[in-house]
Amino acid sequence: MIVCMCKSVSDRTIRASIAEGMDSFDELQFELGVATCCGKCEESVREVMAQSGACATRCGVNHGASHAHPAAMPQAVPMTFYERKAA
């Protein structure tokens, strides 16, 4: 399934990148270009990371927190966007 429409990146591509050693959202964002255009795919990319076991804390998704007290919810993590320049 296509996760990032802007860059045509599928969940398989993300999983393959994770299997090759990319274990942070920033790395996936830089290498694959996910969430660098419109940003709508960020949550889906983080979900694929969580499902792949790539991140316990680095992807920003906490599956067990849905029933937690709001004060115990994790805070938003600042995102860094990398821009590639044309050669």
N, C-alpha and C positions, 0 to 999 in steps of 0.2 A: 504494500500500500504506500502511496506517495504521502510523505509527511510534510515536506516543504515544497509547496507548489512553485514558488518563485525560482528555486534552484533545482527542481526536479530530483529531490533526494528522497529515497524510499527508506522504510524501516529496515529493510535488508542491508542497505548500504550503511546505515547507522550501526546496526548490529555487527557487521563485518569490521567496521572501523574500531568498535569497542573491542572486538576479538583481537585486533592487531595492536591494541595497547592504549588507545585513546580512552582516558577515563574521566575526563572533565568536560563540562559543557563548553567551556572556552576553547578547548582543543577541537571539538567537533564543529563549533561555530567557525573557527579559523580555517580548518582544513576543508570542510564541506560547504561552508557558506550558509548553513541553516540559521534562520532567525536574523539575517543581516539585511533583508529588504523590508518586508512589511511587519515581521515579528510575530505573526499569528501562529506560527508553528512551534514557538518556544515551549509551550506546555506539553505538546505532543512529543517533542524531542526528549524532554526531561522524563516523560512517562516511559518512552522506549528505553532510556538509560536505566531507569529504575527496574523495569521488567527484566533487563539484561543483567542486573546485579552489578552494574558498573559503578554505582554510587550509593554509599550508605548516607553520606552527608553532602557530597560535592555537587549533586544535581539539583538540590533544593526541593525535592519531593519527599514528603513524609506521609506514608500511607496510613499509619496508625494514629495520626493526629486529628482525624475527622471528628472524633468524639471527645477530644481533649478540651480542657478549659481554654477560652480564647487567649488568656495571658500566657499559656504554655505553647501557643502556636509559634513556629519559627518566623523570624522576620525576613523580609525580602532581601535577597542578596543582590548587590549592585552588579550590573552586567557591563562587560567591556565588548565593544564592537571593534572588529578589525576590518580595515578596508584594504583590498588589494588594488594596487595601481597597475594600469596597463603597461605592458613592456614597450 
